[in-house]
Amino acid sequence: MAYQFLSTKRDGPIERLTLNRPEVRNAFNEEVIAELTAWADATREAAQRGEIRVAVLAGAGKMFCAGADVNWMSRTVRYSREQNLRDAAAMSRMFAAIDALPVPVVGRVQGAALGGGAGLAAVCDIVVAAESALFGFTETKLGILPAVISPFALAKIGRSAARELFLTGARFPAARAKDIGLVHTVVAEAQLDVAVDDYVRELLTAGPQAVAAAKALIAEVWPRSVADAAAITSAAIAERRVSPEGQEGLNAFLEKRRPSWVASRDD
């Protein structure tokens, strides 16, 4: 599929997506939101066909994503409440579509991830950031709110950090982003691709169906109590143990060999 503001590259089972508007710091507008939603839908379908096992999300140029495009923001100032509702709903669908992908999404962050860019980092399962990268839920500096991204950001950073960072709108470094769970690994910018590829290789050693099931399980179990989750988790492990992939993985371990999903890529 051809995109105007995104570039994609398929590397075997790896889908590499790059926000490709470096002249405006990869900022969002209506077209970018529509393209990202379409990309997420296409990636979900390819993953369900077994064509994709990992997605890598990056930004072209010096910055990952600066949030909202200035020209787009200038138009929204004149929107009615109903127009703003439609606009926000489209953005919410985009974040939800990426968040729900059945494959792990690895974010590669350099420069800055601000506003919606920080939200984009929040829907990545794993985030690798350059030491010099800055983050910020900066919406309150403009008199608005990090509303659409809040479910995804809260799931990553928790209420306490959100109370500080949503309210102040302050920018914070990659080290702080790691401390609060928004980022998982911080490296020198020259080592970003090496660190991302390390994660990709690790993910490809795991059973693809098990990875998808584990990602879905996190979303299902996270808001529940232990008692409420017990039946769900018991059923989940029972189903995986008797599944073809589970049987292959367990037998490979007992027979001291690599499972088929690793051998098929490495041999």
N, C-alpha and C positions, 0 to 999 in steps of 0.2 A: 504494500500500500504506500502511495506517495504522500508525503506531508510537505507543507510549506515552511513550518516553523520547527519541525523536529527532524532529526536524522536518525536512522536506524541501521543496525548491522547485525546480521545473524552469523554467529560463530559456532557452528555445530548446535549444541543444545543451549547456547548462551545468546540471549537477546540483549543487545546493547542499544540503549536509547539516549540521545543527547538533545537537550534543549538547545536550539540553534538560532538564538537571537542575541548574539554577543554584543551587538551595537546598542541594545537597550538592557543589557545585563540579564538576558534571558527572562525578562519579566512576563507576567501573565497578561493576556487580554482574552476577549471572547473566542478568538480563533485558536489560540494556544489551548485553552480549556477544552474546546471541542475536539481538537486533535489528540490531546492526551487521553480524553475519554475514549475516542475511537481506537487509539493504540492499546489501551487497557483491555477493551473488548476483544480486539484481534489477538492480543497476547493470551488472554484467558482461553480463547478457542484453540489456539495453537498448543497451549499447555495441555488442554484436555485431550488433544490428539497425540500427546507424547512428544511433540516436536521441540518444546522449550522446557528447560529445567531450572534456569536461573535467569533473572533480568538484572541488568546493571543500568542505573539511572545517573546521568551526569549532565553537566552544563558546559557549553562551549565558551572558550575565552577565559577571562579572568575571574568570572563569578559564576557560582552555581545557579542562583535565582534570587533576584532582588524583590520579589513579590509582585505587586500590581504595576502594570504599565501606566505611566503618567497620562498618556492620551486616553487610555481606557478610564482611568480615574476621573479625568475631566468630563467625560461623557456621563458617568454615573452621578455626578453632582446634579445633573438636570433630570435624572430618572425619577419617575413617580415611585411610590411605595410598591406598587404591583410590578413595575419593571425591575426594581431592585430585588424583589422576591424571586422572580424568574432567573435573574442573573446569579443570585446567591445559590439557588437550587441547582443550577447547572454546575457551579463550582463544587458544591457538596457531592454531587454525583461523581464528579471526576476523582476527588480524593477517595471516595468510598470504593470506586472501581479499582483504583490502584491498590488500596489497602486490602481488598478481598482477592487479589490475584492468587491462584493456587500454586504459585511458585515463589520462592524467596526473591525479594527485591533488595539489591545492594546499592546504596546511595554513595556517590563519590562527590564530596563537597570541597570546593576550593573558593577562596574569596569571601563570599558571604551567602547566607541563606536567611532571608529576612521576610517577615510577614508570611505570605503564602509560600514562600520558599522554605521557611522553617516548617510549615505544614507539610510540604512535600518531603522533607527529611523525616517527619514524624510518621509518614505512611510507608517508609522504607523499613524492611525488617532488620537490616544491618546498615549502619552508616559509618563510613570511613571519612575522616575529615583531615584537612591540612592543619598543621599547628597554627597557622596564621588566619584561619577561617574565623569569621564572626557570625553569630546567630542572633536573632531577635524576633520577639513577637511584638512588633513595633506599631501595631495598629492604633493603640491609644494615643500615640504621639500625634495622630491625625484626627483625633476625636471620634474614632470608630472602634471596633472590637475585633479581636481574633476569634470571631464567632464560628464560622464555618469549619475552621481547622481545630476548634477546641476539643471535640471528642477524640481526635487522633492524637493531639498534643497531650491532653490529660492522661491518656492511656500510656504515654511514654514517660512523662516527667512527673506526674502526680499533682495533687492539689497544692501542696506546700510551695513547690517551685513555681507553679502557675500563679499563685497569689502574688508572688514577688514579680515575676517576669511579665505576666499579662498586664498587671496594673501599672508597672513603671514603664513598660515598653522599652526597657533598656537593652542595649546590645551586650552580648557576653561572648567570651572566647570559647574556642573549641574545647579547652580543658574543662571549663565549667559545663559545657554541653555534655561532655562525657560523664561528669560527676552526677548529673541529673538523669542520665539514661537516654538523652536524645541522640547521642553519638556513642559508638562502641569502641572505635580505635582512632587515635590521633597520631599522625605521622608527619614527617617533613613533606612538603608539597611534592618534592621530586620522587618520593616513595609512594605516592597515592596509588598509582596503577599497580605496583607490586603488591601493596596491601589488599587492594580490591581483588586481584587475581588469586591471592592466597585464600581469601574467603570463598571465591568461586570454586577453586579446586576442592576445598573442604566440603562444600555443599554437594559437589558432584560425587562424593564418596558415599553419600547417604541415599537410601532408597527413595526415588522420586515420589512414589505414592505415599510413602511414610512421611516425607517432608510436607506434602500437601495436607495430609491428615493432621500432622502436628500443628501446622499453622492454623487450620480450622479449629482444632481443639483449644488452642490458646484463646481464641475469640469467644468460644462457647463457654469455657470454664471460668475465665477471668472474673466475671461479675457474680459468680455463684459462691455459695458457702461450700465447705467440704462435704457436708451431708447432701446438699442438693446436687453436687457434682458426682457423687459416688457412682450412681447408676450409669451416667454418661461415660465416665472414665473406665469403668469395668467393661462396658460394651465395646469401647474403642479399642482397648488392648486385646480383648478376645477376638474381635474381628481382624485385627492386624496379624495376630499369631496364626490364624488359619488362612489368611490370604495368600495367594501365590507369591507375592513379593516377600511377605513375612516368612513364609516357609523357606524361600530361597536364601534369605538373609540369615536365618537361624541355622540352616543346614550348612551354609558356607562357613559360618563361625565354628561350628562343631567339627567340620572337615578341614579346618585351617586353610581355606582358600578364599579368594576374593569373590564377592557376589557378582552376578552377571552384569549389573548396571555399572560396576567399576571396570570389569574386564572388557566389556564391549567398547569402552572409551579408550582404555589404556593399551590394549593389545593391538 
